């Protein structure tokens, strides 16, 4: 399991442990448990070693963009936008809201830390 460099095996539930993986949220973790056939409220330490291996191999097979692959994908996406000089990347550059929010009265926290 090359994508799991950090230790996620502790006494919390399976869903909480799966959400520590970058790119897997609560809904995805619940769906993984449902497809895998284990109880989401089961503690992670109560899983046997073969079950754990099957679970992690299932994640590795079905989720291609997790951890470092997802971070690299997002970074390449953002670099492409800045290279093309997209409107959204220009708003990012000046520290303004990028998704069409109002800036005249709202977004003071976003405008407070402008980078000029």
C-alpha positions in Angstrom: 0.0 0.0 0.0 2.3 2.7 -1.3 -0.2 5.5 -0.8 -0.5 5.1 2.9 2.7 6.6 4.3 1.1 7.9 7.4 -0.2 5.6 10.1 -4.0 5.5 10.1 -4.4 2.4 12.3 -5.8 3.6 15.6 -8.8 2.9 17.8 -11.3 5.0 15.9 -13.9 3.7 13.4 -13.2 2.5 9.9 -14.9 5.5 8.3 -12.9 8.0 10.4 -9.7 6.3 9.5 -10.5 6.2 5.8 -11.3 9.9 5.8 -7.7 10.6 7.0 -6.6 9.6 3.5 -6.4 12.7 1.3 -9.1 12.4 -1.4 -11.5 10.2 0.5 -14.3 12.0 2.3 -17.1 10.8 4.6 -19.4 9.7 1.8 -16.7 7.9 -0.1 -15.6 6.1 3.0 -19.2 5.1 3.8 -19.6 3.8 0.2 -16.3 1.9 0.5 -17.5 0.2 3.7 -20.8 -0.6 2.0 -19.2 -2.1 -1.1 -16.6 -4.0 1.0 -19.2 -5.4 3.3 -17.9 -4.2 6.7 -19.7 -2.2 9.4 -18.6 1.5 9.2 -18.9 1.8 13.0 -16.5 -1.1 13.5 -13.2 -0.1 15.2 -10.2 -0.3 12.9 -8.2 -2.4 15.3 -10.9 -5.2 15.2 -10.3 -5.8 11.5 -8.2 -8.8 10.8 -5.0 -8.5 8.7 -6.4 -10.1 5.6 -9.5 -7.9 5.8 -7.3 -4.8 6.1 -5.2 -5.8 3.2 -8.4 -6.5 1.0 -9.8 -3.1 2.1 -6.7 -1.2 1.2 -6.2 -3.0 -2.1 -9.9 -2.2 -2.9 -9.2 1.5 -2.3 -6.0 1.4 -4.4 -7.8 -0.3 -7.3 -10.9 1.8 -7.4 -9.6 5.3 -6.3 -6.9 6.3 -8.7 -6.6 9.9 -7.5 -5.8 9.9 -3.8 -2.9 11.3 -1.7 0.0 12.5 -3.8 -1.6 11.7 -7.2 -4.5 14.0 -6.3 -2.2 16.8 -5.0 -0.1 16.6 -8.2 -3.3 16.7 -10.4 -4.6 19.8 -8.6 -1.2 21.5 -8.8 -0.9 20.8 -12.6 -4.5 22.0 -13.0 -3.7 25.3 -11.3 -0.4 25.7 -13.2 -2.3 25.3 -16.4 -4.7 28.0 -15.4 -1.9 30.4 -14.5 -0.1 29.6 -17.8 -3.2 30.4 -19.8 -3.8 33.5 -17.6 -7.4 32.5 -16.8 -9.7 34.9 -15.0 -9.8 32.5 -12.0 -6.1 32.3 -11.7 -5.8 36.1 -11.8 -8.3 36.4 -9.0 -6.2 33.8 -7.1 -3.1 35.8 -7.7 -4.5 39.0 -6.2 -6.2 37.3 -3.3 -9.8 38.0 -4.4 -12.8 35.6 -4.3 -12.6 33.4 -7.4 -16.2 32.0 -7.7 -18.2 35.1 -8.3 -18.8 36.3 -4.8 -19.5 39.9 -4.1 -16.5 42.0 -3.1 -18.1 45.5 -2.5 -19.4 44.7 1.0 -18.6 41.1 1.7 -15.3 39.2 1.3 -13.5 41.5 3.7 -11.6 38.5 5.1 -10.5 37.5 1.7 -9.5 41.1 0.7 -7.7 41.7 4.0 -4.7 39.7 3.0 -4.3 40.9 -0.6 -1.0 40.2 -2.2 0.1 43.0 -4.4 
